Structures are given as C-alpha cells and as structure tokens.
Amino acid sequence: MLVEGGAKLLSTMLAQRLIDQAIVYVGPRVLGDARAPAAFTGFSPATIADGVGLQLRQVRRIGDDVMLDYRVAGG
C-alpha cells in the first residue's frame, strides 16, 4: 500500500512498525524556517538503538533530484 501523509501519520505508522519501505526524494533546494513542518513528529525513541533502522537499497538520480529507496531493517 502506498501512503503519502504528513508528519503525524508517518510518525504513527513508524511507531507501530507499519512501514517496510521508504522512498525519499531529495531536491536541490534548501527551504525552511522555525515554523517549517517536520517530516516526523511525535515519534521520539528513547535511544538511537530504539529508532527505526533503514537499509539503503537503491540510489537513483532523476534530473537534479535524488531518489533514495530504503527498506526497514528486519522488516
């Protein structure tokens, strides 16, 4: 299932371990300020080890953008 959502939905799905793949696009612009929305919110593991581990499976350049294909480690 493809899920596109905001920070709260993505954080909830991560916390419940419902995500097995993340495709992240990075563009060649930096935007943001103190009020900029975060990618994740409300997902605060106590330690780095408690965070969700990702394995990078593919990197692809698409024009000036980069696509990163991650699989959740152990998922």
Secondary structure as a PSIPRED ss2 file (coil, helix, strand):
# PSIPRED VFORMAT (PSIPRED V4.0)

   1 M C   1.000  0.000  0.000
   2 L C   1.000  0.000  0.000
   3 V C   1.000  0.000  0.000
   4 E C   1.000  0.000  0.000
   5 G C   1.000  0.000  0.000
   6 G C   1.000  0.000  0.000
   7 A H   0.000  1.000  0.000
   8 K H   0.000  1.000  0.000
   9 L H   0.000  1.000  0.000
  10 L H   0.000  1.000  0.000
  11 S H   0.000  1.000  0.000
  12 T H   0.000  1.000  0.000
  13 M H   0.000  1.000  0.000
  14 L H   0.000  1.000  0.000
  15 A H   0.000  1.000  0.000
  16 Q C   1.000  0.000  0.000
  17 R C   1.000  0.000  0.000
  18 L C   1.000  0.000  0.000
  19 I C   1.000  0.000  0.000
  20 D C   1.000  0.000  0.000
  21 Q E   0.000  0.000  1.000
  22 A E   0.000  0.000  1.000
  23 I E   0.000  0.000  1.000
  24 V E   0.000  0.000  1.000
  25 Y E   0.000  0.000  1.000
  26 V E   0.000  0.000  1.000
  27 G C   1.000  0.000  0.000
  28 P C   1.000  0.000  0.000
  29 R C   1.000  0.000  0.000
  30 V C   1.000  0.000  0.000
  31 L C   1.000  0.000  0.000
  32 G C   1.000  0.000  0.000
  33 D C   1.000  0.000  0.000
  34 A C   1.000  0.000  0.000
  35 R C   1.000  0.000  0.000
  36 A C   1.000  0.000  0.000
  37 P C   1.000  0.000  0.000
  38 A C   1.000  0.000  0.000
  39 A C   1.000  0.000  0.000
  40 F C   1.000  0.000  0.000
  41 T C   1.000  0.000  0.000
  42 G C   1.000  0.000  0.000
  43 F C   1.000  0.000  0.000
  44 S C   1.000  0.000  0.000
  45 P C   1.000  0.000  0.000
  46 A C   1.000  0.000  0.000
  47 T C   1.000  0.000  0.000
  48 I H   0.000  1.000  0.000
  49 A H   0.000  1.000  0.000
  50 D H   0.000  1.000  0.000
  51 G C   1.000  0.000  0.000
  52 V C   1.000  0.000  0.000
  53 G C   1.000  0.000  0.000
  54 L E   0.000  0.000  1.000
  55 Q E   0.000  0.000  1.000
  56 L E   0.000  0.000  1.000
  57 R E   0.000  0.000  1.000
  58 Q E   0.000  0.000  1.000
  59 V E   0.000  0.000  1.000
  60 R E   0.000  0.000  1.000
  61 R E   0.000  0.000  1.000
  62 I E   0.000  0.000  1.000
  63 G C   1.000  0.000  0.000
  64 D C   1.000  0.000  0.000
  65 D E   0.000  0.000  1.000
  66 V E   0.000  0.000  1.000
  67 M E   0.000  0.000  1.000
  68 L E   0.000  0.000  1.000
  69 D E   0.000  0.000  1.000
  70 Y E   0.000  0.000  1.000
  71 R E   0.000  0.000  1.000
  72 V E   0.000  0.000  1.000
  73 A C   1.000  0.000  0.000
  74 G C   1.000  0.000  0.000
  75 G C   1.000  0.000  0.000
